[in-house]
Every structure is written in structure tokens, then in C-alpha cells.
Amino acid sequence: MGWTAYQGAIAVVMVITGSINTLSTKWADGMVSEGADGEKRQFNHPFVQACSMFLGEYLCLIAFKAMYFYYWRKHDGSHDQMKLVKGNRTFNPFVLLAPAMCDMCATSVMYIGLTLTYASSFQMLRGAVIVFVGIFSMLFLNRRLSFREWGGIFLVIGGLAIVGLSDVFSPSEHQPRQVILGDALIIGAQVVAATQMVLEEKFVSGLDIPALQAVGWEGLFGFSILGLLLIPFYYIHVPAPFTNNARGSLEDAIDAFVQMGNNPLIVCAVTGTVLSIAFFNFAGVTVTKEISATTRMVLDSVRTLFIYIVTLALGWQKFFWLQIVGFILLVAGMGLYNDVFAALGVQIQRCRNRGRGDSDTEPIINRPADEPDHSILA
């Protein structure tokens, strides 16, 4: 069957909000405002930015509770039928604490890397998570990777190498050393992100937790703990380029709020991060439930391309053909790893069969629609 208008709208929302999430964060990083010491500088506050992302994830928990209450009030059993709220609601939420801590560490490091490199590279390099997920699955989940999955991993590695080279040699205002450091931090953070996925698969996947609820709890844990860590971060001094705030500390939340007060556009950018991550997770979960996890991965690749086009249009980076080659390899590798091409082939064949009037009852994809994939999520 073709997509309904609702499914098409949700797919568009996922691509747009996912793109806004990265672009708004990078937009905030590039804005200049007067800080707590009276000097004007760029808004370099990755941990505050990470807190805003977790706040957006927490909104998913509020949305879940609101939807559950709405359907529960009907007293017709719809709260156990509606796809976004049905599932296990009596689990211990602390089972999500370890994945949330991985998410907190990975996101914070990636946002530090984002201040040093390009928004498009930030999104592309997150594809490295597939490499580490594959390795960790073998080591800790006793999985044996297929030839197809290995092929996808090697294509992703090739794409990562080319994207890294393009960042170094493409004409830009960024210093090559900072770009290399930023790219390395983003790739390194994918080790922690892969650990999060393996933990979720090992300890969470069998609990049948509604996805919106899981995202919301992880957001609550991440926001609470990282918010408390901002206190000691205020007193930890680090050298440039890891800091650019009034105190020269790892994070200066007071300076961040002063800069936001002196430049309302920063408030708009941070608000964009909060709202976009909430709608992106909601749309992503809906796409997985309504269509397939494979479709979610394809749409995620579309938003990466959209981010690249927007950054070029805004002049945040200059076109360099080598990055296109790296992007193609990354998409091909992720598609091969997640068996997207076979799924699309079956779907195309079904369309042809319908055109000839033949019946076809084969599934569009060869795994459950709500099985998590290893695409780039946030």
C-alpha cells in the first residue's frame, strides 16, 4: 500500500524537525553576545545545549502521559490499542538510567565537537555508530554479522574517511586542527552511543516499553544529572578550544544565560533545539510504528542531505565535491547494513504487481516494523 496523507505528513515532520535540531544548535554556536564579563564572544556552551536537548526528550514523556490519560479516560480499552502508548507501563524506570548516562556523555561530547566543525559533518560522522554497534554486538550480544552487514560497515568506514579528508582540505574559515579535533570527538562519541544501543537491546528491548516513554525517561535522567553536573563544571578550568566562556571553565551556565538575555536570537535557537528534538522523536517513533524502521533510516539520510544543502545555502561552509562522495558511501553503507535495498526492492516489486493486478502478500520488509535499527536518531 502507498503512504496515507498522515504517514506522509509525519515523514515530512521527521525530516524537517530533525534538520532543525542540528541547524539550530549550530546557529546558536555561531551567534555572538555579551557575556557575564562584559565581553562579546560566541555562544560556546555545549553542555547547556545538551541540557536543552534532554529537556526536549523529556517533553516526549509529558506527551506520552497526556495521550495515555486521554485514551484511558475513554474507558473503552483504547489505551491498550493505540500504538504510541500501548505496552509495558509498570517497568522500573531506572532500567533506563545506564542508557541515559551513555546518551548524556555522547551528546555532550558531540556538541563540543559541533562547535569545532561543520553541521553537515556532525550529522554525517554520526554514521560511525553502525561500526561500533556491529563490533559491540559481536562482543557482548554474541551476534554473528552477515556478509551484508560487514559490507555495510566497510562502506561506512570508507565514507567516514572521505568526509574527514574533505573537512581538512575543503576551503573554509575553520582551522584544520580544530576541524580534525571536532570530527574526532564526534566519532569517539559514537563509541558511547553504540554502548547505549547495546545496553538498550540487552536490557530494555524485551520489556516492551513504549518508545515515547523510554525516550522521555532518558531525557529526564539526562537533564537532571547533567543539570547537576553544571555546578562542578563551573569550577573546572580547561584550555581553548574546549572553552570560550567568561570564566574559561568547562561550562559556565551563568554566562550562558547572560548571553541569552543579551541576544534574544540565542533564546530562539535554544528553543528550536528543545522543540525540534521533541517533535523529531515523536515523528521518528510514529514513522517506525506506522511504516517501518527501514523507512526511518532512509528519512534520516534525507535530513542529513537537507542539512548539508542548508549549510551551503547559508554560507556556513563551502562546497567540496569530496564530501558528496563520503555522504554517498555513508548512505550506501547504512542502507546495506540495515538491509534497506532489499526492502525497497520488494516494495517496488509489489507496486509492479499491483499495476499488473497480481496479488502479493509478502511483507515489505523482513523484520518487524518496530524493531530498532541503528540509524542516526537525534
N, C-alpha and C positions, 0 to 999 in steps of 0.2 A: 504494500500500500504506500501511496505517496504521503508526504507530510501534511498534517492538518494546518490550518491557519495558526492555531495555538502553538503547535510544535515549531513552526517557522518563526513565530514571534519570540519564543523562548530562545531559539538558536541565535537570533539576532541580538537579543539582550545579553546572552553569554559572551558573544564576541565583543560587543561594544563596552560592556562593563569591565570585562577582563582587560581590555586595552586601556580603558580609563584608569584602572588601578595602577598600572605601571607608569603611564604617562603623567598622571597627577603627582605621583611620588617624585618622579624625576623633575617635574615642573617646580615643585616645592624646593628641591635641592638646588635649583639654579637661580632662585629668587634672592635678591639682596634686601636686607633690612637692618635697621639699627638694633644692636644687641644691648645686653644689660650693662655693658661698659661704655655705651655711647658710641661705639664704632660700628660702621656699616660693614656687613660681611654676608656671605651666602648662608642660606639656611641649611647647615650641615648638622642634622640631628637624627641619625639613623635609628636610634633606639626609641625616640619619641615617635618616629614614623612607624616603627614596628608595633608600638603600642596602639597606634591608630588602626593598624591592620587587624590586630586581635580584637579591638573594640568592634570592628565591622563583623568579624566572625561571631562575636557574642550576640550581635543582633539576630543572627540566624537562630539562636536558641530562643530568643524572645518571639520570633516569628513562628517557630515550631510550637511553643506553648500556646500562642494565640490561636493557631489553626487547630490544635488539638482541642482546646476549650470550645471553639466554635462548633466543631463536629460532635464533640461529646454532648454539648447542650441539646443536640437534636434528638438524642436518646433513640436512635434508630440503628446503632451499630456502625455508622459510617466512619467513626474514629478508628475502627479496626479494618476499614476497607480502603480509605484514602491513602494513596501510595506514599505521600510525603510524610505521613505521621504514623502509619502502621508499623508495628514491630515491637521489640522488647523495650518496655519503659520502666522496668524495675531493676535494671542493672546498677552496679556500683559505679558511679561516675569517675571514681579515682582510677579505674582501669584505663582511663584516657589521659592520666597525668603524665606518664612517660612519653607517649607520642606528642603531647602538648609541649613538653620541655624540648623535645627534638625540634619541633616546629618553631619554638621561640628562638633557639640557638641558630637554626638555619636561616630564619627570616632576618634576624638581627645582623648576621654576618653578610647576607646577601645585600641588605640595604646599605651597609658600609661599602660594599663593592660597587653598588649602583652610583654612589657619589663620585666614584673614580673612573667609571666607564660609561658606555652608551646604553640608553634604554633598550634598544633593539638587541644589543649583545647580551644584556642582562636576561632578556627573555629567551634568546636562543641557547645560551650557555646552560640554562636550567635543564635542557635536554640531557645533560650529563647524568641526571638521576637514574636514567634507564641503565647505564653501565653499572652503577653501584648496586642498584636493586637486583640486577641479574646475578652479580657476584655474591651479594649477601644472601640471596635466595638459595644459592647452592651451598653456602657455608652453614647457614643457620636453619633453613627450612628443608634441607635435603632434597632440593629440586634438581632435576637434570634439564639443562637448557637444550632446546632443539636446535637443529642446524639453522632454522629460520631465525630464532632468537639471537644466536651467535652472529649471524649475518647482520641483523639489525644493530647489535652492539658495535660491531666494527665500522659500520657506516656512520653511526653516531660519533664514534671517536674521530673518524676522518673529518666529519663536519665540524666538530669542536676545534680541531687543529686548524682548519682553514679559517674559521671565524676568529680564532685567536690571532692568526697571522694578519688577517685583514684589519683587525683593530690596531695592530702595531704599525703597519705600513700605510694605512689609509691616511690621507691628508686631514688633519684636524688640529684643534687648539689644545687638545689634551696632551700631556707629556706621556711619551711611550711607557716610562716606568710606572706611572700611576695607572695607566690602562692595563698593563700586564698584572699589576697587583690587584686591581679591581676584578679582572677576569679570573685570576687565581682564587680570590676569595669566594666568588660566586660558584666556581666549580667545586672548591673544597666544601662549601656549604651543602652541596648535593650529597656528600657522604652522610651528613646528619639527616638530610631529607630522606635518603634511602633507608636509613635506620628507622625513621619514623614509619615508613611504609611497611617494612618488615615486621615491626612491632605490632602495627595495626592488623596485619594479616595473621600473625601468630596468636595474638591475644584478644583481638576485637572482632575480627571478621565473623567468627562463629556465634557471636552474641545477638545478631540480628538487631543492632541498634539503628534506628532511623538516622540517615546520613546527616540531615539538618541538625539533629540533636547532638550528634557526635562532633560536628564542626563547631557548634555553639559552645559545648563544654570545653573543647580545646581552646576556643577563643577566650573563655572566661578564665581558665587556668593561665594561659599565656599573658593576658592583660594584667591579671592580679600579681603574678610573680614578677614579670618584667617591670611593672609599675613600682613594686617594692625595691627592685634592683637599681632603679634610677637614683635611689638615695646614696648607696655606696659609690655608684658610678660618678656622682657629682664630686667625689673627693679623690678619684683615681686620675692622675695626670698622665697623659700619653703624648708622644710627639706627633707632628704633622707627618703624613697626610691623614692620620686617623682622627684628627680633631681640628675643628675650626670655630670653636665657641669662645665665649668671653673668658672662661677660666682655663682653657686648654686641658679640660678634663675629658674623660671617656664619654660622658654625656652631661650636659647642663640643661636640665629640664626648665629651670627658671629662665635661662637665656632664650630657650625655645619659645616659651610663652610671651616673653617680652618682644621677640622678633615678630611673632604672630600678631601681637597687639599693634605693632608699628607698621605692619603691612597686611591689610585685610586679604590680599590675594593669597597669602600663605594659608590663611584660615580656609579659604575656598579650596585650595589644593588638598589640604589635610582632610577636609570634609569629603572631598571627592574620593579620597582613598578609603575612608570609612564606609561610605555608602556603596561605592563600586564593589568592594570586596564582599559586602553583604549580598548584594544583588547577583554578583558573579557566582558565589557559592550556591545561592538559591537556584539560579538558572542552570548551573552545572549539574546539580543533583536532579533537577527536573528533566534535563536532557537525558541523563543516564537512565532515569526511570521510564520516561515516555518513549525514548527512541533506542539508544544503546550507548554503552561505554565507548565503543569504537567511534561513534559519531562525535562524542565529546572530545575525543583525542583529535579528530580531524578539525573540529571547530577551534580547538586550542592552537593548532598550527595556523589557522586562518588569522587569529588575533595576533600571533607573532608577526606575520606578514603585514598586518594592518599597522602595528606599532612601528615597524620599520618604515613604512610609507609615510606615516605621520611625522616621524622624527626627521626624515629627509625634507618634507614639506615645510617644517618649522625651522629648518636650518640648524637643528641640534647636532647633526653630523652630515658628512659629505658622502655622496655615493661612491662606492668602491666595489667593482664587479666581483671581487673575490668573496665578499660576504654573501652574495647571492648564491654562489656555488656551495658555500658552507651551509646555508639555510636549506638548500635542496637536499644535500646529503643528510642533514639532521632530520628533515621531514621523512625522507625515504627510510632512514634507519628506524625512526619511531613507528612508522607505518608497518614496516616489516616485522619489528619486534611484537607489535600488538596485533598482527595478522589483519591489518586493515584492508590490504589489497585483495585478499581472498574474499573478505566480507563485501567489498564494493563490487567485485566480480559477480558474486552470487546475486546481489541486488540488481545489477544491470541485466543479468540473465532473466531474472524474474520479470523485469519490465518488458523485455523482449517477448517472453512467453505470454504476458498479458496482452501484448499487442497482437499476437497470433491467436489469442483466445484459448491458450493452453492453461491448464490448472497447475499450480505449483505450490506445494505446501511445505517446501523446505524452509528452514529458518534462515533469516537474513544473515545472521552471524552464528558462529559456532560456540558461543558461550553465553551464559545468562546476561540479560541486559543490565542487571545491577551489579555485576562483578566489577570490582575496581580495576582500572587499568593503571599504567604507570606513566600517564601523560603529565604535562606540566599543568598544575592546578591553580596556583594563585600567584 
